[in-house]
Amino acid sequence: MITCTRTYPKKALKLLSLNVRSYTVVGLDTVTNSLEIPKHVQTPSYYRNGIPSPRPNSIDIKTDEQIERLKVAGALAGNILDKTLDYAQVGMTTDELDKYSHNLIVESGAYPAPFNYRGFPKSICTSVNNVLCHGIPNTRPLEDGDILSVDVSVYHDGVFGDCCSNRVVGEGDATANSMVTVARDSVLSCLVHCRPGASFSIIGKTIRYVHRHQILLRVIYSNV
């Protein structure tokens, strides 16, 4: 397997007068064997054959009891996501992150939801730099300045909890840290609008507003 080490030029980022450095373009690397699922863990429908159950033809309105279980699963996934992101450091591989997160999930009595979903071989998704989403953990060591995105999903008590966040590994540069901040601020701003009767379009409009506002501030402060 091959790891690509080509870097992108900085010219596109000079617009904001920031001190920017290039990042490594991530290619393919070695994927190790899948981990074991303890027998006591409740498993979803696709655990053995990789094929999920058919989706319902109508919107599934959850009961109050199901909502409470969803809250528990979501809180568990969020807690493990925070611990996994904190655990990541320069020189560590995403395969190590997968093992760390896997152990936290199964020790909590939950199932790592990505595992064998349509054949996915790992327990979490790790996407680095140019990898858009759902990256497979592998043996590439993380570098200073890498933008790491982690998806943690759990199957617990018959429901799924799913969340994702990112961080800059090491110190990184101004542009990488700004992008992570804008993405996080966008998510938090959108959550305010997630309520009954709200239009999906407000989410996109909110992201656009936060992005434009943050870019404007960066341009102003970089020229002060």
N, C-alpha and C positions, 0 to 999 in steps of 0.2 A: 504494500500500500504506500501511497505517496502523500507527503505533506507539502503543500505549496507555500513558498516563502516570498512570492512577489509582493511588492508594496505599491499602494496607490500614491500618486503625486499630491502635493499639498495645494496646488494652485486654486482648486475649487473652494478652499477654506480660507484663503487670504482675504476674502471679501469682508470678513468681520474683524480684521486686524487682530487676530488671536495668535498666540504662540502654539502652533499645531505640529504634531509629528505624525508620521505615517503609521499604519497598523498592518499587521500580517494578515494576508488573505488566506483563510483556512481551507485546506483541501481535504482529501480522504486520509484517514489514519486507521490504525488497527482497532477493531472492536473485539473485546474479549468475550468469553462465554457468559451466558445469562446466569443470574443468581438463582438460588433456590427459594421457593415459597413454602414456608412452614405449613404443616398439615392443619393446624388449628385455625388458620386464617380463612375467613369466608371469602369465596372467590366469585367473580362475575361470570356471565354466560360464556364469554369468549376465552376463558382461562386455558382450555385445552386445545381448541381448534382455531383460535384466533378470529372467529367470526362473531361479531356482536349481534344481539337480538334485533329483529326488525324494528324500525322506528314507528311510532303510532301515526295514524293518518290525521289526527287532530291534536290540538294543543292540550297537553296534560296539565290540568289544574291540580296543584298539590294540596293535600289536606293539611290541617294544622300540625298533626303528628308528623307527617313527612317533612314539613318545613323545619320542625325542631331537629329532626335527624340531619337534614341538610346543613343546618347551622353548625352542628357538631362536626360533621365531616369537613365543612369549609374551614372551620377554626383549626382543625387538626392539620389540614393541608397547608394553611397559612403559617402555622407555627413551624412546621418542618421546612417550609420554603425559606423562612427567615434564618433558621439555623444553618441550612445548606449554603445560602449566600454568604453568611458570616464565616463559614468554614473555608470557603474558597480562598486560595492565595497563590501568589506567583510560584511556578514550579510544580504545582499540583495538577494532576490530570482530571479531566471530566469523568473518567472511569472511576477515580477515587471518590468523586462527588456522588456518583451513582451508588456506590457501595455504602457510603455514609447515609445517604437519604433512604436507601432501601432498608437498612437496619432500623432506622428510626420509625419507618412506616410499619414494618411487620412487628416490631416490638410493641407498637401501639394497638396491635390486633387488626390492622387494616391491610388492604391489598394495594400495591402500587399500580394504579389504573392503566398506565401506558403499557405495562408488561404483557406481551403477546397480543395486544390489540392490533388486529390485522397483521400480526407477525412482528410487531415492534419488539426488539430483543432486550431492551433495558427498562429500568424502573422509573426513570425521570427523563426529561428532554433537556439537553444542554445545547444552546445555540451561541456560537462565538463569532463576533465580528460580522463577516459577510453572510453567515448562515441565517436565513430568514426566520425559520421556526422549526420546531420538532427535530432538532439535531440529535443524533445518536451519540451518547457518551463514548469516548475513545481514549487512546493512550497519548494524545498530544498534550504536552505540558502547557499550562496557561502562562502567558507572558504579561509583563508589566504593560498596562494600557489596553489589554483586551477588554472588549465589551461582552460580558457574559449574561446571557438570558437563561433562566431556569424555569421549567414547568414542573410543578409538583401536583399530581392528581392522586386521590386515594378513593378506594371503594370501602365504605365503612357502614355497617348496619343496613345494607341494602340500598344505599344511595352513594352518589359521587360528590366529592369536594375537589374543586379544580382551581388552581391559581398560578400566576406567572409574574415574575418580576426580573429586573436586571440590575447589574452594578458594573462598575469599572474595577478591574482587577489591578491591584497595586495603586499607584498614584494616577496614571493616565494623564491626558492633556485636557485643556480647557474645553475643547469641542466635545470630547467624549463625555466628560462629566456634565456638561450642559445638556447634551442630548438625553442622558439618563434622567436628569432632573426634570426636563420638559415632559418626558414620557410619564414619569410618576405623577407630576402635577396634573397632567391631562386625565389620568385614571381617577385621581381623587376628585377632580372637578366634575367628571362625568357621573360618578357615583351619587352625587347630590341630586341628579335629575332622574335617577332610576326609581320610578314609583308608578303606581297604577295610573293609566291614562296618558303617560308621557309618550311622545313620539320618538322612534329610533333615530330620527334625523337630528334631534337635539344633541345626541352624543357626538356625531361628526362635527356639528357646528361648534360644540364646546372645545373639542380637540383643536380645531382650526383657530379658534380665538386664543386659546392658551399658547399655541405654537407661535402665532403672530406677535402676541404680547411679549413673550420671552425673547424672541429674535430682536424686537425693537429695543428692548432694554439692553441686550448684549451690544447692539450697535452704538447705542447712546454711551454706555459706560466704557466701551473700548476706545471711544474718541474723546473722552473727557481729559 
